[in-house]
Amino acid sequence: MSILARSAAVLLALAACDMIHEESPPKLEESKHNASGDRGGLSACYDDCAAQGLDAGDTASCRRNCEMAFKVAATAVDPAFDAAARCLHECGDSRRCGKRCKRRARAADPAVTDESLDRLSGCVQACHADRQLGDGDRWTCVRNCAQSAKHGESPQ
């Protein structure tokens, strides 16, 4: 068989394959996954970094590697809850400061309820009470509180 005949046969075969796909396009499989990323994997990676007993620089590098390996998008995009969580975190155990944070959050967004702010406050206090958390993990805990309080989940 000549090169010209082989080329023609290959082109006909490819054209036939294209015609099959035009009649019945391939089915797309719907993937159900967490759109915000693998939070469980990221948490486990952070735990692994903490368990290794690395110095501060290596721990920071390890955590950055985790963030690159486990892409997680921020989902707490409500500015009122984010600001309230940050404020409560900075207040620490001061009740007066905590009340001021709640007043600011209600003033910033009238849709913020007392119930959700109480959930947020309780969750942030739990983050501060957990002495096993480092500063970075504590801040992650506080950020997760903003999401939980906004969506009505009980603090953990």
C-alpha positions, 0 to 999 in steps of 0.5 A, spaced: 500 500 500 502 506 498 503 512 502 498 516 499 493 510 500 495 509 507 494 517 508 487 517 505 485 511 509 487 514 515 483 521 513 477 517 512 477 513 519 478 520 522 472 523 519 468 517 521 470 518 528 468 525 528 461 523 525 460 518 530 461 524 535 457 529 532 451 524 532 452 523 540 456 527 544 460 524 549 456 525 556 459 530 561 460 527 568 457 531 573 462 532 579 460 533 586 465 536 590 466 541 595 467 548 591 471 551 596 476 546 596 479 540 600 478 543 607 479 536 611 486 535 607 488 542 609 487 541 616 490 534 616 496 537 612 497 543 618 496 538 623 502 534 620 506 541 620 505 542 627 506 535 629 513 535 626 516 540 631 519 544 626 522 551 627 518 557 625 521 558 618 520 551 616 513 551 619 511 557 615 514 554 609 510 547 611 504 551 611 505 555 605 506 548 601 499 545 604 496 551 602 499 550 595 497 543 595 490 543 598 487 549 594 481 552 599 477 558 597 475 563 602 467 562 603 466 567 609 465 573 604 460 577 609 464 583 611 460 584 617 461 577 620 469 577 618 469 584 621 466 582 628 470 575 628 476 579 627 474 584 632 472 579 637 479 575 636 482 582 638 478 583 644 480 576 647 476 575 654 474 583 655 466 583 655 466 590 654 470 590 648 466 584 645 459 588 646 462 593 642 464 589 637 457 586 636 454 593 636 459 595 630 456 589 627 449 590 628 450 597 625 454 595 619 449 590 617 442 590 620 441 583 617 446 580 623 442 577 628 443 577 636 443 570 635 448 569 630 453 574 634 452 570 640 454 563 636 460 567 633 462 570 640 461 563 643 465 560 637 471 565 638 471 564 645 472 556 644 478 558 639 481 562 644 480 556 650 483 551 646 491 551 648 493 546 643 492 551 637 498 555 635 497 563 632 495 561 625 491 555 627 487 559 632 486 565 626 483 559 622 479 557 627 476 564 628 475 565 620 471 558 621 467 561 626 465 567 622 462 562 617 459 557 622 455 563 625 453 566 618 450 559 616 447 558 623 451 552 625 452 551 632 459 553 635 464 547 636 
